[in-house]
Amino acid sequence: MTGSIDNTHELVCIGFGPAAIAVAAAIEDNVRAGSLPPDMRHKVVFLEKQSSTAWQGGLLLPGTNINHNHYRDLATPRDPGSAFTFARYLKTQGRLFEHGAWSGAVSRIEWSDYVGWAARQLGQYVRYGEAVEAIGPASDGERRTLAVTTGKGRYRARQVMLACGMEPFLPDQFEAAPNHLARHAGTYLYYRKELDERVRAAAGRPLHVAIVGSGLSAAEIMHDLLTRYEPERIHVTSLHRGLPFRQYDMSQFSNQIYMPPEAVRFSAATPAARRRIFEKSWATNFSGVDAECSAQEWNFLYERRLMGLSNATIIDRHEIEAVQQIGEQLSLRLRDIMTEAPAAPLEADFVILATGYRDTAPDRLLSGIEGEVEREYDGLLAITPDYRLKTSGRVSAPIWMNGHCEHTHGIADTQSFSLIAYKAEKIFEGIRSHLQASLPHPVDQHGDEKKQMSAA
């Protein structure tokens, strides 16, 4: 089914990852409660470019966990009685008691299954395999509705929500590197079989794999490679710009920045103050590992040295200045940041880039209304405390930003589950408020008029 510009939707959302699923869950909870009309299921559409919803599918390694409290799920902070909580998922899967006996953090594999379960319950709202190309005015001079263009059609929307997620960041030095020599860490499990073949083909010598990055995925992939293959079949070099695998600041007081009051305070600060605050928050979430992973990897590598195994190397405080392809290898030209002197180049058969993600989709998608979009003095999008993109008076159709607000709402906004349900609640309140002005009073299944739209 393709979109039609003649069929106006109350809401069109770009993306159907966890942030968007949380909003869809809020809508469906309210439909089931009777505070939104049932036909909202046909007036709201989520457009997802992938063929299905998969959370971190390329990093679902056994033994890994979600690294956050399971109460911070898709719905519990918004409504513990929601049909889309993690507890409800466990109940429907028949694992509530068994999971309760488990004293560790929630498995990443199980959490991904939970996200997929929620997505399947909301399947009537989403159209998969439909990549959004642009957002623009529905017609010349018309700004009360917006046109969302995909490769399959166009949708007219009274409201739009961007929940595109982050895109893998590849350093400039690796832009020209072919896929068979360098890949992003986020898709590791999708190309691991290719590495198996490369290891087998490298007869007589170990395959040299370099991992660039100091975060959790870099540590987990290094561990997986070193345990997956015999020591004589692979050599892994872990390359760091700073100290290797620095531990996150996970203290309870620091963790307050992943709670709703911080988002409120952060959005009220000036752009310059936000930038300073964000830099000081960096140590809580980026380029580091948790205490469990830190201890595990240190002990793991220490024991390997005791056993005489020498197929793991850590190079810290070195920067990559340039990358050159030489035959079927990449040569990484390094600089020692301690001495400022060039270091011996690193020759690798394959490079895994655990280099994080960047939020670039909104600027690209909003180019069709660029003249109507307000920006802060540093060129970043201007976003209100209630997650609405600031636009000129000519654009009255709300554009909600769900997961693209680190610079306006703080470090918990994009790459963390911490505030997903909270954001969904706030954005849903804005969506519903706009609906009240554009829809007649909703009716329930018995035809009784609802005098107001109350929250579930």
Stockholm file with secondary structure:
# STOCKHOLM 1.0

chainA/1-456         MTGSIDNTHELVCIGFGPAAIAVAAAIEDNVRAGSLPPDMRHKVVFLEKQSSTAWQGGLLLPGTNINHNHYRDLATPRDPGSAFTFARYLKTQGRLFEHGAWSGAVSRIEWSDYVGWAARQLGQYVRYGEAVEAIGPASDGERRTLAVTTGKGRYRARQVMLACGMEPFLPDQFEAAPNHLARHAGTYLYYRKELDERVRAAAGRPLHVAIVGSGLSAAEIMHDLLTRYEPERIHVTSLHRGLPFRQYDMSQFSNQIYMPPEAVRFSAATPAARRRIFEKSWATNFSGVDAECSAQEWNFLYERRLMGLSNATIIDRHEIEAVQQIGEQLSLRLRDIMTEAPAAPLEADFVILATGYRDTAPDRLLSGIEGEVEREYDGLLAITPDYRLKTSGRVSAPIWMNGHCEHTHGIADTQSFSLIAYKAEKIFEGIRSHLQASLPHPVDQHGDEKKQMSAA
#=GR chainA/1-456 SS CCCCTTSEESEEEECCSHHHHHHHHHHHHHHHHTSSCTTHHHHEEEEESSSSCCSSGGGCCTTCBCSSCTTSSSSTTTCTTCTTSHHHHHHHTTCHHHHHTCCSCCBHHHHHHHHHHHHHHTGGGEEESCCEEEEEEEETTEEEEEEEEESSCEEEESSEEECCCCEECCCGGGTTSCTTTEEEGGGHHHHHHHHHHHHHHSTTSCEEEEEECCSHHHHHHHHHHHHHSCGGGEEEEEECSSSTTCBCCCCTTGGGGGSHHHHHHHHHSCHHHHHHHHHHHGGGTSSCBCHHHHHHHHHHHHHHHHTTCCCEEEECSEEEEEEEEETTEEEEEEEETTTTEECCCEEESEEEECCCEECCHHHHHGGGGGGGBCBCTTSCBCBCTTSBBCBCTTCCSCEEESSCCHHHHCTTSSSCSTTHHHHHHHHHHHHHHHHHHHSCCCBCTTCCBCSSCCCC
#=GC SS_cons         CCCCTTSEESEEEECCSHHHHHHHHHHHHHHHHTSSCTTHHHHEEEEESSSSCCSSGGGCCTTCBCSSCTTSSSSTTTCTTCTTSHHHHHHHTTCHHHHHTCCSCCBHHHHHHHHHHHHHHTGGGEEESCCEEEEEEEETTEEEEEEEEESSCEEEESSEEECCCCEECCCGGGTTSCTTTEEEGGGHHHHHHHHHHHHHHSTTSCEEEEEECCSHHHHHHHHHHHHHSCGGGEEEEEECSSSTTCBCCCCTTGGGGGSHHHHHHHHHSCHHHHHHHHHHHGGGTSSCBCHHHHHHHHHHHHHHHHTTCCCEEEECSEEEEEEEEETTEEEEEEEETTTTEECCCEEESEEEECCCEECCHHHHHGGGGGGGBCBCTTSCBCBCTTSBBCBCTTCCSCEEESSCCHHHHCTTSSSCSTTHHHHHHHHHHHHHHHHHHHSCCCBCTTCCBCSSCCCC
//
